[in-house]
Amino acid sequence: MTEAEEHILKRVRASLAAEQEDEREYLIDNILNTQKIFIYGVGRSGTMCKAFAIRLVQMGLKVFFIGETVTPIVEKDDLVIIVSNTGETMSAIQTANIVRRLGARVIAITAHKHSKLAHAASSVIHLKVEKDPKDSQFTPMGTVFEITALVFLDGIIPDIMKRLGQTEADMRARHAIWV
């Protein structure tokens, strides 16, 4: 294993160790108790969001990514999950403000629990990504947050599967054929 790989794994493990079980349960409960789920993120955070959205779709949930041309309008009582490392991405903040006015619940997943996005959201899941002197060398920009977010989100998939009575075979039957 390279020094960079070891650093990444150490940093992500430390960030996830600080995670609170209540936040996981809150997110799962909200996902399971809504008709439509909307997900949003920009850049690499958006890519992690899309990976999570795919898993939810494979479980048969109604999931949309905000910003796609075929995404319907967010309505009252829908769930919107927004992922942003800094919580200062303007489009994420604007999205949270707009959909809250429509009556949707907004869960922000961020490394900055006092950010503008956190204040605009209904609730916040704080992924505690601390700074490390080696980050600029091995994990530039938001790498630790992005990978932590992906692992956190993928980590709740087995719990959702169990509660929905889904198996991997069920999910595979809904797997898109990317041609």
VEXDRENRO-385205 format. One record per residue (C-alpha): x, y, z; residue number from 0. Coordinates in steps of 0.1 Angstrom, whole numbers, plus 5000, padded with zeros to 4 digits. Layout:
((X; Y; Z); NUM)
...
END
This chain:
((5000; 5000; 5000); 0)
((5013; 5035; 4991); 1)
((5018; 5062; 5017); 2)
((4990; 5082; 5000); 3)
((4966; 5052; 5003); 4)
((4975; 5047; 5039); 5)
((4969; 5084; 5046); 6)
((4936; 5084; 5029); 7)
((4923; 5053; 5048); 8)
((4936; 5067; 5081); 9)
((4919; 5101; 5075); 10)
((4886; 5086; 5064); 11)
((4886; 5061; 5093); 12)
((4891; 5090; 5118); 13)
((4863; 5110; 5102); 14)
((4839; 5081; 5103); 15)
((4848; 5073; 5139); 16)
((4834; 5106; 5150); 17)
((4800; 5098; 5133); 18)
((4770; 5097; 5155); 19)
((4745; 5068; 5152); 20)
((4716; 5092; 5157); 21)
((4725; 5110; 5125); 22)
((4726; 5077; 5105); 23)
((4692; 5067; 5119); 24)
((4677; 5101; 5112); 25)
((4689; 5100; 5075); 26)
((4676; 5064; 5071); 27)
((4642; 5072; 5086); 28)
((4638; 5102; 5064); 29)
((4648; 5082; 5033); 30)
((4623; 5055; 5041); 31)
((4595; 5079; 5051); 32)
((4592; 5100; 5020); 33)
((4577; 5096; 4985); 34)
((4605; 5114; 4965); 35)
((4641; 5119; 4973); 36)
((4662; 5145; 4957); 37)
((4700; 5146; 4959); 38)
((4723; 5175; 4951); 39)
((4760; 5181; 4951); 40)
((4786; 5199; 4930); 41)
((4818; 5186; 4916); 42)
((4833; 5156; 4932); 43)
((4808; 5158; 4961); 44)
((4781; 5156; 4933); 45)
((4798; 5125; 4919); 46)
((4796; 5108; 4954); 47)
((4759; 5118; 4956); 48)
((4752; 5103; 4922); 49)
((4768; 5070; 4934); 50)
((4745; 5070; 4964); 51)
((4714; 5079; 4943); 52)
((4721; 5049; 4920); 53)
((4720; 5026; 4950); 54)
((4687; 5040; 4962); 55)
((4672; 5036; 4927); 56)
((4684; 5000; 4927); 57)
((4663; 4995; 4958); 58)
((4633; 5008; 4940); 59)
((4631; 5042; 4956); 60)
((4620; 5073; 4937); 61)
((4652; 5093; 4935); 62)
((4662; 5123; 4914); 63)
((4694; 5144; 4911); 64)
((4687; 5181; 4911); 65)
((4700; 5198; 4880); 66)
((4693; 5170; 4856); 67)
((4669; 5180; 4828); 68)
((4645; 5152; 4836); 69)
((4643; 5160; 4873); 70)
((4607; 5169; 4884); 71)
((4600; 5198; 4907); 72)
((4606; 5194; 4944); 73)
((4573; 5195; 4963); 74)
((4561; 5198; 4999); 75)
((4572; 5169; 5021); 76)
((4599; 5157; 4997); 77)
((4633; 5150; 5010); 78)
((4664; 5168; 4996); 79)
((4699; 5157; 5006); 80)
((4726; 5181; 4998); 81)
((4763; 5173; 5002); 82)
((4789; 5200; 5004); 83)
((4823; 5199; 5021); 84)
((4825; 5236; 5029); 85)
((4788; 5242; 5031); 86)
((4795; 5275; 5013); 87)
((4788; 5264; 4977); 88)
((4764; 5290; 4965); 89)
((4742; 5267; 4943); 90)
((4738; 5243; 4973); 91)
((4728; 5271; 4996); 92)
((4703; 5285; 4970); 93)
((4689; 5251; 4964); 94)
((4684; 5245; 5002); 95)
((4667; 5279; 5006); 96)
((4644; 5274; 4976); 97)
((4632; 5239; 4985); 98)
((4627; 5247; 5021); 99)
((4603; 5275; 5010); 100)
((4584; 5248; 4990); 101)
((4580; 5228; 5022); 102)
((4607; 5201; 5015); 103)
((4629; 5187; 5042); 104)
((4666; 5194; 5036); 105)
((4694; 5173; 5051); 106)
((4728; 5189; 5046); 107)
((4759; 5166; 5048); 108)
((4789; 5188; 5054); 109)
((4822; 5191; 5072); 110)
((4813; 5226; 5085); 111)
((4783; 5225; 5108); 112)
((4781; 5263; 5111); 113)
((4782; 5269; 5074); 114)
((4756; 5288; 5053); 115)
((4743; 5255; 5040); 116)
((4739; 5241; 5075); 117)
((4719; 5272; 5085); 118)
((4697; 5268; 5054); 119)
((4690; 5231; 5060); 120)
((4663; 5215; 5081); 121)
((4690; 5194; 5097); 122)
((4727; 5187; 5094); 123)
((4749; 5156; 5093); 124)
((4783; 5168; 5103); 125)
((4811; 5146; 5089); 126)
((4840; 5156; 5112); 127)
((4869; 5160; 5087); 128)
((4898; 5176; 5107); 129)
((4928; 5192; 5089); 130)
((4960; 5173; 5087); 131)
((4994; 5187; 5076); 132)
((4998; 5159; 5050); 133)
((4965; 5166; 5034); 134)
((4978; 5190; 5007); 135)
((5004; 5164; 4997); 136)
((4982; 5132; 4997); 137)
((4946; 5144; 4997); 138)
((4943; 5177; 4980); 139)
((4912; 5199; 4983); 140)
((4882; 5180; 4995); 141)
((4894; 5144; 4990); 142)
((4890; 5133; 5026); 143)
((4855; 5147; 5028); 144)
((4844; 5133; 4995); 145)
((4856; 5098; 5003); 146)
((4842; 5100; 5038); 147)
((4808; 5111; 5024); 148)
((4808; 5082; 4999); 149)
((4817; 5056; 5026); 150)
((4791; 5071; 5050); 151)
((4764; 5070; 5024); 152)
((4773; 5036; 5011); 153)
((4775; 5024; 5047); 154)
((4737; 5031; 5053); 155)
((4727; 5010; 5022); 156)
((4727; 4976; 5040); 157)
((4705; 4991; 5067); 158)
((4680; 5004; 5041); 159)
((4681; 4971; 5023); 160)
((4673; 4952; 5055); 161)
((4644; 4975; 5064); 162)
((4630; 4973; 5028); 163)
((4635; 4935; 5027); 164)
((4658; 4940; 4996); 165)
((4685; 4916; 4986); 166)
((4714; 4921; 4962); 167)
((4695; 4900; 4937); 168)
((4666; 4925; 4939); 169)
((4689; 4954; 4934); 170)
((4707; 4937; 4905); 171)
((4673; 4933; 4887); 172)
((4670; 4971; 4888); 173)
((4707; 4977; 4877); 174)
((4709; 4999; 4847); 175)
((4725; 4985; 4816); 176)
((4750; 5012; 4807); 177)
((4754; 5009; 4769); 178)
END
